[in-house]
Structures are given as structure tokens and as C-alpha cells.
């Protein structure tokens, strides 16, 4: 059973995916707080909180009066963090569930 995640973390994951997948490449400007809030139906303060995490992590830079830009190496850094999180946190749970259901890794490979 999954727990409800705060909206700012969901937005953070969505933006991170956009950076990793190239929707927001290095040097690209992220949508403004107000634009993203309106698009996602979120409170601007919630969007600002998600953006603040990227800034704190050094993945975006703020250009005063202009906007937030994705820094060089952000996609690589995010991909590595997401990979480590998946292997340490998510994969063990998936393996346990697979074992409970009697699913073998070979079955997954055959279906992909």
C-alpha cells in the first residue's frame, strides 16, 4: 500500500523526470512558478518549494528577474540519484512482492 506523497514532492519528481528525459535540457529555463502552478493546479508556494529543492541541490541556478535554469550535469546527477534510490529503496520491495507472487525475473524479461 502506497502512502500519499506531498504535492511538492510529486512536482519535484515530475520536474526531475523532465530534466532526465530532456524536456528541460542543460541551460533551459524552467517554467515560472506561476506558470507551472496554473498548469498543475497547484499553489504557487508549493511549486516554489519544489523548485527550492533543486536550487539547494545545485541542479538549477536562479537568474534574478529572469528565471531558473537547469545547470550543466543536472540530468546526470538526477539520474544517478534516482538510480541509487530505486536500487536501495524500491527494488527490495519489488523483489519481495515478486517472491510473494512467484514471479521469476526471466518472466519479466520475456514480457519486455
Secondary structure, DSSP 8 states (H G I E B T S, - for coil): ------HHHHHHHHHHHHHHTTTT-TT-B---HHHHHHHHT--HHHHHHHHHHHHHTTSEEEETTTEEEE-TTHHHHHHHHHHHHIIIIIHHHHHHHHHHHT--HHHHHHH-
